[in-house]
Structure formats: structure tokens, C-alpha cells
Amino acid sequence: MGAGAVGGYFGGRLAAAGRDVTFLVREARAAALARDGLVIRSP
């Protein structure tokens, strides 16, 4: 799935639940994810 707003949210929630998730991203986004990780802020 993509790692934009919607894909990042659902993929992150699935990963937090222990599921295997693969994101398809462009090189710049891959570098940002490797550097900063995926942060989800949700109430």
C-alpha cells in the first residue's frame, strides 16, 4: 500500500497489531521513513 495519509494510517495500525505490512513509496519518502520512522497521532 502507499504510505500517504490514508495508507500510512491503516498500514501503521496494521503493523502495530502485529501484521506484516509493505509500503510502496518513492525514494524520497523511503529515506524519510528510514530516517524518522512512521508516526501516527490519533485520539
mmCIF entry with sequence, helices, sheets and N, C-alpha, C, O atoms, coordinates in Angstrom:
data_MODEL
# 
_entry.id   MODEL 
# 
_entity.id                         1 
_entity.type                       polymer 
_entity.pdbx_number_of_molecules   1 
# 
_entity_poly.entity_id                      1 
_entity_poly.type                           'polypeptide(L)' 
_entity_poly.nstd_linkage                   no 
_entity_poly.nstd_monomer                   no 
_entity_poly.pdbx_seq_one_letter_code       MGAGAVGGYFGGRLAAAGRDVTFLVREARAAALARDGLVIRSP 
_entity_poly.pdbx_seq_one_letter_code_can   MGAGAVGGYFGGRLAAAGRDVTFLVREARAAALARDGLVIRSP 
_entity_poly.pdbx_strand_id                 A 
# 
loop_
_entity_poly_seq.entity_id 
_entity_poly_seq.num 
_entity_poly_seq.mon_id 
_entity_poly_seq.hetero 
1 1  MET n 
1 2  GLY n 
1 3  ALA n 
1 4  GLY n 
1 5  ALA n 
1 6  VAL n 
1 7  GLY n 
1 8  GLY n 
1 9  TYR n 
1 10 PHE n 
1 11 GLY n 
1 12 GLY n 
1 13 ARG n 
1 14 LEU n 
1 15 ALA n 
1 16 ALA n 
1 17 ALA n 
1 18 GLY n 
1 19 ARG n 
1 20 ASP n 
1 21 VAL n 
1 22 THR n 
1 23 PHE n 
1 24 LEU n 
1 25 VAL n 
1 26 ARG n 
1 27 GLU n 
1 28 ALA n 
1 29 ARG n 
1 30 ALA n 
1 31 ALA n 
1 32 ALA n 
1 33 LEU n 
1 34 ALA n 
1 35 ARG n 
1 36 ASP n 
1 37 GLY n 
1 38 LEU n 
1 39 VAL n 
1 40 ILE n 
1 41 ARG n 
1 42 SER n 
1 43 PRO n 
# 
_struct_asym.id          A 
_struct_asym.entity_id   1 
# 
loop_
_struct_conf.conf_type_id 
_struct_conf.id 
_struct_conf.pdbx_PDB_helix_id 
_struct_conf.beg_label_comp_id 
_struct_conf.beg_label_asym_id 
_struct_conf.beg_label_seq_id 
_struct_conf.pdbx_beg_PDB_ins_code 
_struct_conf.end_label_comp_id 
_struct_conf.end_label_asym_id 
_struct_conf.end_label_seq_id 
_struct_conf.pdbx_end_PDB_ins_code 
_struct_conf.beg_auth_comp_id 
_struct_conf.beg_auth_asym_id 
_struct_conf.beg_auth_seq_id 
_struct_conf.end_auth_comp_id 
_struct_conf.end_auth_asym_id 
_struct_conf.end_auth_seq_id 
_struct_conf.pdbx_PDB_helix_class 
_struct_conf.details 
_struct_conf.pdbx_PDB_helix_length 
HELX_P HELX_P1 AA1 ALA A 5  ? ALA A 16 ? ALA A 5  ALA A 16 1 ? 12 
HELX_P HELX_P2 AA2 GLU A 27 ? ASP A 36 ? GLU A 27 ASP A 36 1 ? 10 
# 
_struct_conf_type.id          HELX_P 
_struct_conf_type.criteria    ? 
_struct_conf_type.reference   ? 
# 
loop_
_atom_site.group_PDB 
_atom_site.id 
_atom_site.type_symbol 
_atom_site.label_atom_id 
_atom_site.label_alt_id 
_atom_site.label_comp_id 
_atom_site.label_asym_id 
_atom_site.label_entity_id 
_atom_site.label_seq_id 
_atom_site.pdbx_PDB_ins_code 
_atom_site.Cartn_x 
_atom_site.Cartn_y 
_atom_site.Cartn_z 
_atom_site.occupancy 
_atom_site.B_iso_or_equiv 
_atom_site.pdbx_formal_charge 
_atom_site.auth_seq_id 
_atom_site.auth_comp_id 
_atom_site.auth_asym_id 
_atom_site.auth_atom_id 
_atom_site.pdbx_PDB_model_num 
ATOM 1   N N  . MET A 1 1  ? 0.844  -1.169 0.000  1.00 0.00 ? 1  MET A N  1 
ATOM 2   C CA . MET A 1 1  ? 0.000  0.000  0.000  1.00 0.00 ? 1  MET A CA 1 
ATOM 3   C C  . MET A 1 1  ? 0.879  1.218  0.000  1.00 0.00 ? 1  MET A C  1 
ATOM 4   O O  . MET A 1 1  ? 2.056  1.128  0.349  1.00 0.00 ? 1  MET A O  1 
ATOM 5   N N  . GLY A 1 2  ? 0.344  2.357  -0.381 1.00 0.00 ? 2  GLY A N  1 
ATOM 6   C CA . GLY A 1 2  ? 1.092  3.603  -0.332 1.00 0.00 ? 2  GLY A CA 1 
ATOM 7   C C  . GLY A 1 2  ? 1.240  4.070  1.107  1.00 0.00 ? 2  GLY A C  1 
ATOM 8   O O  . GLY A 1 2  ? 0.502  3.624  1.985  1.00 0.00 ? 2  GLY A O  1 
ATOM 9   N N  . ALA A 1 3  ? 2.183  4.961  1.350  1.00 0.00 ? 3  ALA A N  1 
ATOM 10  C CA . ALA A 1 3  ? 2.420  5.454  2.708  1.00 0.00 ? 3  ALA A CA 1 
ATOM 11  C C  . ALA A 1 3  ? 2.050  6.926  2.831  1.00 0.00 ? 3  ALA A C  1 
ATOM 12  O O  . ALA A 1 3  ? 2.708  7.680  3.548  1.00 0.00 ? 3  ALA A O  1 
ATOM 13  N N  . GLY A 1 4  ? 0.995  7.329  2.129  1.00 0.00 ? 4  GLY A N  1 
ATOM 14  C CA . GLY A 1 4  ? 0.484  8.688  2.294  1.00 0.00 ? 4  GLY A CA 1 
ATOM 15  C C  . GLY A 1 4  ? -0.359 8.753  3.559  1.00 0.00 ? 4  GLY A C  1 
ATOM 16  O O  . GLY A 1 4  ? -0.187 7.934  4.462  1.00 0.00 ? 4  GLY A O  1 
ATOM 17  N N  . ALA A 1 5  ? -1.252 9.702  3.628  1.00 0.00 ? 5  ALA A N  1 
ATOM 18  C CA . ALA A 1 5  ? -2.052 9.899  4.838  1.00 0.00 ? 5  ALA A CA 1 
ATOM 19  C C  . ALA A 1 5  ? -2.912 8.675  5.161  1.00 0.00 ? 5  ALA A C  1 
ATOM 20  O O  . ALA A 1 5  ? -2.862 8.168  6.281  1.00 0.00 ? 5  ALA A O  1 
ATOM 21  N N  . VAL A 1 6  ? -3.683 8.204  4.214  1.00 0.00 ? 6  VAL A N  1 
ATOM 22  C CA . VAL A 1 6  ? -4.598 7.086  4.473  1.00 0.00 ? 6  VAL A CA 1 
ATOM 23  C C  . VAL A 1 6  ? -3.845 5.765  4.558  1.00 0.00 ? 6  VAL A C  1 
ATOM 24  O O  . VAL A 1 6  ? -4.037 5.007  5.509  1.00 0.00 ? 6  VAL A O  1 
ATOM 25  N N  . GLY A 1 7  ? -2.998 5.481  3.587  1.00 0.00 ? 7  GLY A N  1 
ATOM 26  C CA . GLY A 1 7  ? -2.237 4.232  3.601  1.00 0.00 ? 7  GLY A CA 1 
ATOM 27  C C  . GLY A 1 7  ? -1.296 4.150  4.786  1.00 0.00 ? 7  GLY A C  1 
ATOM 28  O O  . GLY A 1 7  ? -1.129 3.085  5.381  1.00 0.00 ? 7  GLY A O  1 
ATOM 29  N N  . GLY A 1 8  ? -0.673 5.283  5.133  1.00 0.00 ? 8  GLY A N  1 
ATOM 30  C CA . GLY A 1 8  ? 0.220  5.312  6.287  1.00 0.00 ? 8  GLY A CA 1 
ATOM 31  C C  . GLY A 1 8  ? -0.520 5.028  7.576  1.00 0.00 ? 8  GLY A C  1 
ATOM 32  O O  . GLY A 1 8  ? -0.026 4.306  8.442  1.00 0.00 ? 8  GLY A O  1 
ATOM 33  N N  . TYR A 1 9  ? -1.720 5.603  7.700  1.00 0.00 ? 9  TYR A N  1 
ATOM 34  C CA . TYR A 1 9  ? -2.521 5.375  8.906  1.00 0.00 ? 9  TYR A CA 1 
ATOM 35  C C  . TYR A 1 9  ? -2.917 3.910  9.035  1.00 0.00 ? 9  TYR A C  1 
ATOM 36  O O  . TYR A 1 9  ? -2.640 3.274  10.052 1.00 0.00 ? 9  TYR A O  1 
ATOM 37  N N  . PHE A 1 10 ? -3.561 3.379  8.007  1.00 0.00 ? 10 PHE A N  1 
ATOM 38  C CA . PHE A 1 10 ? -4.032 1.997  8.088  1.00 0.00 ? 10 PHE A CA 1 
ATOM 39  C C  . PHE A 1 10 ? -2.875 1.003  8.137  1.00 0.00 ? 10 PHE A C  1 
ATOM 40  O O  . PHE A 1 10 ? -2.935 0.022  8.878  1.00 0.00 ? 10 PHE A O  1 
ATOM 41  N N  . GLY A 1 11 ? -1.834 1.246  7.361  1.00 0.00 ? 11 GLY A N  1 
ATOM 42  C CA . GLY A 1 11 ? -0.669 0.369  7.405  1.00 0.00 ? 11 GLY A CA 1 
ATOM 43  C C  . GLY A 1 11 ? 0.010  0.403  8.760  1.00 0.00 ? 11 GLY A C  1 
ATOM 44  O O  . GLY A 1 11 ? 0.434  -0.631 9.275  1.00 0.00 ? 11 GLY A O  1 
ATOM 45  N N  . GLY A 1 12 ? 0.112  1.589  9.337  1.00 0.00 ? 12 GLY A N  1 
ATOM 46  C CA . GLY A 1 12 ? 0.707  1.718  10.666 1.00 0.00 ? 12 GLY A CA 1 
ATOM 47  C C  . GLY A 1 12 ? -0.098 1.012  11.732 1.00 0.00 ? 12 GLY A C  1 
ATOM 48  O O  . GLY A 1 12 ? 0.465  0.373  12.621 1.00 0.00 ? 12 GLY A O  1 
ATOM 49  N N  . ARG A 1 13 ? -1.406 1.121  11.649 1.00 0.00 ? 13 ARG A N  1 
ATOM 50  C CA . ARG A 1 13 ? -2.277 0.431  12.617 1.00 0.00 ? 13 ARG A CA 1 
ATOM 51  C C  . ARG A 1 13 ? -2.171 -1.087 12.455 1.00 0.00 ? 13 ARG A C  1 
ATOM 52  O O  . ARG A 1 13 ? -2.145 -1.816 13.447 1.00 0.00 ? 13 ARG A O  1 
ATOM 53  N N  . LEU A 1 14 ? -2.112 -1.559 11.223 1.00 0.00 ? 14 LEU A N  1 
ATOM 54  C CA . LEU A 1 14 ? -1.947 -2.992 10.988 1.00 0.00 ? 14 LEU A CA 1 
ATOM 55  C C  . LEU A 1 14 ? -0.603 -3.474 11.521 1.00 0.00 ? 14 LEU A C  1 
ATOM 56  O O  . LEU A 1 14 ? -0.523 -4.534 12.142 1.00 0.00 ? 14 LEU A O  1 
ATOM 57  N N  . ALA A 1 15 ? 0.452  -2.700 11.280 1.00 0.00 ? 15 ALA A N  1 
ATOM 58  C CA . ALA A 1 15 ? 1.783  -3.070 11.772 1.00 0.00 ? 15 ALA A CA 1 
ATOM 59  C C  . ALA A 1 15 ? 1.808  -3.087 13.294 1.00 0.00 ? 15 ALA A C  1 
ATOM 60  O O  . ALA A 1 15 ? 2.420  -3.971 13.893 1.00 0.00 ? 15 ALA A O  1 
ATOM 61  N N  . ALA A 1 16 ? 1.148  -2.117 13.927 1.00 0.00 ? 16 ALA A N  1 
ATOM 62  C CA . ALA A 1 16 ? 1.091  -2.066 15.388 1.00 0.00 ? 16 ALA A CA 1 
ATOM 63  C C  . ALA A 1 16 ? 0.350  -3.273 15.955 1.00 0.00 ? 16 ALA A C  1 
ATOM 64  O O  . ALA A 1 16 ? 0.595  -3.684 17.089 1.00 0.00 ? 16 ALA A O  1 
ATOM 65  N N  . ALA A 1 17 ? -0.558 -3.837 15.158 1.00 0.00 ? 17 ALA A N  1 
ATOM 66  C CA . ALA A 1 17 ? -1.313 -5.017 15.584 1.00 0.00 ? 17 ALA A CA 1 
ATOM 67  C C  . ALA A 1 17 ? -0.566 -6.311 15.276 1.00 0.00 ? 17 ALA A C  1 
ATOM 68  O O  . ALA A 1 17 ? -1.086 -7.402 15.508 1.00 0.00 ? 17 ALA A O  1 
ATOM 69  N N  . GLY A 1 18 ? 0.661  -6.187 14.751 1.00 0.00 ? 18 GLY A N  1 
ATOM 70  C CA . GLY A 1 18 ? 1.474  -7.370 14.505 1.00 0.00 ? 18 GLY A CA 1 
ATOM 71  C C  . GLY A 1 18 ? 1.389  -7.943 13.104 1.00 0.00 ? 18 GLY A C  1 
ATOM 72  O O  . GLY A 1 18 ? 1.948  -9.007 12.836 1.00 0.00 ? 18 GLY A O  1 
ATOM 73  N N  . ARG A 1 19 ? 0.702  -7.258 12.211 1.00 0.00 ? 19 ARG A N  1 
ATOM 74  C CA . ARG A 1 19 ? 0.582  -7.741 10.833 1.00 0.00 ? 19 ARG A CA 1 
ATOM 75  C C  . ARG A 1 19 ? 1.795  -7.306 10.021 1.00 0.00 ? 19 ARG A C  1 
ATOM 76  O O  . ARG A 1 19 ? 2.417  -6.288 10.328 1.00 0.00 ? 19 ARG A O  1 
ATOM 77  N N  . ASP A 1 20 ? 2.133  -8.062 8.997  1.00 0.00 ? 20 ASP A N  1 
ATOM 78  C CA . ASP A 1 20 ? 3.202  -7.687 8.075  1.00 0.00 ? 20 ASP A CA 1 
ATOM 79  C C  . ASP A 1 20 ? 2.641  -6.680 7.076  1.00 0.00 ? 20 ASP A C  1 
ATOM 80  O O  . ASP A 1 20 ? 1.602  -6.919 6.461  1.00 0.00 ? 20 ASP A O  1 
ATOM 81  N N  . VAL A 1 21 ? 3.326  -5.570 6.919  1.00 0.00 ? 21 VAL A N  1 
ATOM 82  C CA . VAL A 1 21 ? 2.877  -4.510 6.014  1.00 0.00 ? 21 VAL A CA 1 
ATOM 83  C C  . VAL A 1 21 ? 4.041  -4.102 5.117  1.00 0.00 ? 21 VAL A C  1 
ATOM 84  O O  . VAL A 1 21 ? 5.167  -3.939 5.587  1.00 0.00 ? 21 VAL A O  1 
ATOM 85  N N  . THR A 1 22 ? 3.769  -3.940 3.846  1.00 0.00 ? 22 THR A N  1 
ATOM 86  C CA . THR A 1 22 ? 4.764  -3.448 2.899  1.00 0.00 ? 22 THR A CA 1 
ATOM 87  C C  . THR A 1 22 ? 4.234  -2.166 2.276  1.00 0.00 ? 22 THR A C  1 
ATOM 88  O O  . THR A 1 22 ? 3.125  -2.134 1.742  1.00 0.00 ? 22 THR A O  1 
ATOM 89  N N  . PHE A 1 23 ? 5.041  -1.105 2.350  1.00 0.00 ? 23 PHE A N  1 
ATOM 90  C CA . PHE A 1 23 ? 4.676  0.166  1.737  1.00 0.00 ? 23 PHE A CA 1 
ATOM 91  C C  . PHE A 1 23 ? 5.426  0.322  0.425  1.00 0.00 ? 23 PHE A C  1 
ATOM 92  O O  . PHE A 1 23 ? 6.614  0.009  0.341  1.00 0.00 ? 23 PHE A O  1 
ATOM 93  N N  . LEU A 1 24 ? 4.742  0.799  -0.585 1.00 0.00 ? 24 LEU A N  1 
ATOM 94  C CA . LEU A 1 24 ? 5.367  1.138  -1.864 1.00 0.00 ? 24 LEU A CA 1 
ATOM 95  C C  . LEU A 1 24 ? 5.499  2.653  -1.902 1.00 0.00 ? 24 LEU A C  1 
ATOM 96  O O  . LEU A 1 24 ? 4.502  3.371  -1.972 1.00 0.00 ? 24 LEU A O  1 
ATOM 97  N N  . VAL A 1 25 ? 6.742  3.132  -1.855 1.00 0.00 ? 25 VAL A N  1 
ATOM 98  C CA . VAL A 1 25 ? 6.968  4.573  -1.772 1.00 0.00 ? 25 VAL A CA 1 
ATOM 99  C C  . VAL A 1 25 ? 8.073  4.991  -2.736 1.00 0.00 ? 25 VAL A C  1 
ATOM 100 O O  . VAL A 1 25 ? 8.865  4.168  -3.195 1.00 0.00 ? 25 VAL A O  1 
ATOM 101 N N  . ARG A 1 26 ? 8.108  6.266  -3.027 1.00 0.00 ? 26 ARG A N  1 
ATOM 102 C CA . ARG A 1 26 ? 9.193  6.818  -3.837 1.00 0.00 ? 26 ARG A CA 1 
ATOM 103 C C  . ARG A 1 26 ? 10.440 6.960  -2.977 1.00 0.00 ? 26 ARG A C  1 
ATOM 104 O O  . ARG A 1 26 ? 10.378 6.888  -1.749 1.00 0.00 ? 26 ARG A O  1 
ATOM 105 N N  . GLU A 1 27 ? 11.565 7.161  -3.638 1.00 0.00 ? 27 GLU A N  1 
ATOM 106 C CA . GLU A 1 27 ? 12.864 7.174  -2.957 1.00 0.00 ? 27 GLU A CA 1 
ATOM 107 C C  . GLU A 1 27 ? 12.937 8.209  -1.830 1.00 0.00 ? 27 GLU A C  1 
ATOM 108 O O  . GLU A 1 27 ? 13.461 7.910  -0.757 1.00 0.00 ? 27 GLU A O  1 
ATOM 109 N N  . ALA A 1 28 ? 12.424 9.411  -2.058 1.00 0.00 ? 28 ALA A N  1 
ATOM 110 C CA . ALA A 1 28 ? 12.487 10.460 -1.029 1.00 0.00 ? 28 ALA A CA 1 
ATOM 111 C C  . ALA A 1 28 ? 11.664 10.082 0.195  1.00 0.00 ? 28 ALA A C  1 
ATOM 112 O O  . ALA A 1 28 ? 12.090 10.314 1.326  1.00 0.00 ? 28 ALA A O  1 
ATOM 113 N N  . ARG A 1 29 ? 10.485 9.500  -0.024 1.00 0.00 ? 29 ARG A N  1 
ATOM 114 C CA . ARG A 1 29 ? 9.633  9.078  1.105  1.00 0.00 ? 29 ARG A CA 1 
ATOM 115 C C  . ARG A 1 29 ? 10.281 7.911  1.836  1.00 0.00 ? 29 ARG A C  1 
ATOM 116 O O  . ARG A 1 29 ? 10.205 7.839  3.062  1.00 0.00 ? 29 ARG A O  1 
ATOM 117 N N  . ALA A 1 30 ? 10.914 7.001  1.113  1.00 0.00 ? 30 ALA A N  1 
ATOM 118 C CA . ALA A 1 30 ? 11.606 5.873  1.747  1.00 0.00 ? 30 ALA A CA 1 
ATOM 119 C C  . ALA A 1 30 ? 12.725 6.379  2.649  1.00 0.00 ? 30 ALA A C  1 
ATOM 120 O O  . ALA A 1 30 ? 12.927 5.857  3.745  1.00 0.00 ? 30 ALA A O  1 
ATOM 121 N N  . ALA A 1 31 ? 13.456 7.399  2.187  1.00 0.00 ? 31 ALA A N  1 
ATOM 122 C CA . ALA A 1 31 ? 14.532 7.968  3.002  1.00 0.00 ? 31 ALA A CA 1 
ATOM 123 C C  . ALA A 1 31 ? 13.970 8.622  4.257  1.00 0.00 ? 31 ALA A C  1 
ATOM 124 O O  . ALA A 1 31 ? 14.545 8.480  5.336  1.00 0.00 ? 31 ALA A O  1 
ATOM 125 N N  . ALA A 1 32 ? 12.854 9.338  4.131  1.00 0.00 ? 32 ALA A N  1 
ATOM 126 C CA . ALA A 1 32 ? 12.231 9.982  5.291  1.00 0.00 ? 32 ALA A CA 1 
ATOM 127 C C  . ALA A 1 32 ? 11.724 8.938  6.284  1.00 0.00 ? 32 ALA A C  1 
ATOM 128 O O  . ALA A 1 32 ? 11.872 9.115  7.493  1.00 0.00 ? 32 ALA A O  1 
ATOM 129 N N  . LEU A 1 33 ? 11.133 7.861  5.792  1.00 0.00 ? 33 LEU A N  1 
ATOM 130 C CA . LEU A 1 33 ? 10.654 6.799  6.683  1.00 0.00 ? 33 LEU A CA 1 
ATOM 131 C C  . LEU A 1 33 ? 11.815 6.109  7.386  1.00 0.00 ? 33 LEU A C  1 
ATOM 132 O O  . LEU A 1 33 ? 11.721 5.785  8.570  1.00 0.00 ? 33 LEU A O  1 
ATOM 133 N N  . ALA A 1 34 ? 12.903 5.883  6.669  1.00 0.00 ? 34 ALA A N  1 
ATOM 134 C CA . ALA A 1 34 ? 14.075 5.250  7.281  1.00 0.00 ? 34 ALA A CA 1 
ATOM 135 C C  . ALA A 1 34 ? 14.683 6.158  8.344  1.00 0.00 ? 34 ALA A C  1 
ATOM 136 O O  . ALA A 1 34 ? 15.146 5.688  9.383  1.00 0.00 ? 34 ALA A O  1 
ATOM 137 N N  . ARG A 1 35 ? 14.678 7.464  8.076  1.00 0.00 ? 35 ARG A N  1 
ATOM 138 C CA . ARG A 1 35 ? 15.270 8.432  8.997  1.00 0.00 ? 35 ARG A CA 1 
ATOM 139 C C  . ARG A 1 35 ? 14.370 8.697  10.207 1.00 0.00 ? 35 ARG A C  1 
ATOM 140 O O  . ARG A 1 35 ? 14.843 8.703  11.343 1.00 0.00 ? 35 ARG A O  1 
ATOM 141 N N  . ASP A 1 36 ? 13.066 8.919  9.962  1.00 0.00 ? 36 ASP A N  1 
ATOM 142 C CA . ASP A 1 36 ? 12.154 9.378  11.014 1.00 0.00 ? 36 ASP A CA 1 
ATOM 143 C C  . ASP A 1 36 ? 11.192 8.315  11.521 1.00 0.00 ? 36 ASP A C  1 
ATOM 144 O O  . ASP A 1 36 ? 10.591 8.479  12.583 1.00 0.00 ? 36 ASP A O  1 
ATOM 145 N N  . GLY A 1 37 ? 11.039 7.224  10.770 1.00 0.00 ? 37 GLY A N  1 
ATOM 146 C CA . GLY A 1 37 ? 10.034 6.226  11.127 1.00 0.00 ? 37 GLY A CA 1 
ATOM 147 C C  . GLY A 1 37 ? 8.651  6.721  10.737 1.00 0.00 ? 37 GLY A C  1 
ATOM 148 O O  . GLY A 1 37 ? 8.505  7.787  10.139 1.00 0.00 ? 37 GLY A O  1 
ATOM 149 N N  . LEU A 1 38 ? 7.656  5.946  11.077 1.00 0.00 ? 38 LEU A N  1 
ATOM 150 C CA . LEU A 1 38 ? 6.264  6.296  10.791 1.00 0.00 ? 38 LEU A CA 1 
ATOM 151 C C  . LEU A 1 38 ? 5.599  6.643  12.110 1.00 0.00 ? 38 LEU A C  1 
ATOM 152 O O  . LEU A 1 38 ? 5.513  5.804  13.006 1.00 0.00 ? 38 LEU A O  1 
ATOM 153 N N  . VAL A 1 39 ? 5.131  7.873  12.231 1.00 0.00 ? 39 VAL A N  1 
ATOM 154 C CA . VAL A 1 39 ? 4.498  8.343  13.464 1.00 0.00 ? 39 VAL A CA 1 
ATOM 155 C C  . VAL A 1 39 ? 3.025  8.567  13.177 1.00 0.00 ? 39 VAL A C  1 
ATOM 156 O O  . VAL A 1 39 ? 2.669  9.264  12.227 1.00 0.00 ? 39 VAL A O  1 
ATOM 157 N N  . ILE A 1 40 ? 2.166  7.974  14.001 1.00 0.00 ? 40 ILE A N  1 
ATOM 158 C CA . ILE A 1 40 ? 0.722  8.155  13.857 1.00 0.00 ? 40 ILE A CA 1 
ATOM 159 C C  . ILE A 1 40 ? 0.212  8.848  15.107 1.00 0.00 ? 40 ILE A C  1 
ATOM 160 O O  . ILE A 1 40 ? 0.404  8.366  16.223 1.00 0.00 ? 40 ILE A O  1 
ATOM 161 N N  . ARG A 1 41 ? -0.434 9.976  14.908 1.00 0.00 ? 41 ARG A N  1 
ATOM 162 C CA . ARG A 1 41 ? -1.061 10.692 16.022 1.00 0.00 ? 41 ARG A CA 1 
ATOM 163 C C  . ARG A 1 41 ? -2.561 10.571 15.837 1.00 0.00 ? 41 ARG A C  1 
ATOM 164 O O  . ARG A 1 41 ? -3.117 11.070 14.859 1.00 0.00 ? 41 ARG A O  1 
ATOM 165 N N  . SER A 1 42 ? -3.209 9.913  16.772 1.00 0.00 ? 42 SER A N  1 
ATOM 166 C CA . SER A 1 42 ? -4.645 9.672  16.663 1.00 0.00 ? 42 SER A CA 1 
ATOM 167 C C  . SER A 1 42 ? -5.255 9.673  18.060 1.00 0.00 ? 42 SER A C  1 
ATOM 168 O O  . SER A 1 42 ? -4.675 9.117  18.992 1.00 0.00 ? 42 SER A O  1 
ATOM 169 N N  . PRO A 1 43 ? -6.415 10.292 18.207 1.00 0.00 ? 43 PRO A N  1 
ATOM 170 C CA . PRO A 1 43 ? -7.052 10.296 19.541 1.00 0.00 ? 43 PRO A CA 1 
ATOM 171 C C  . PRO A 1 43 ? -7.486 8.919  19.983 1.00 0.00 ? 43 PRO A C  1 
ATOM 172 O O  . PRO A 1 43 ? -8.033 8.765  21.075 1.00 0.00 ? 43 PRO A O  1 
# 
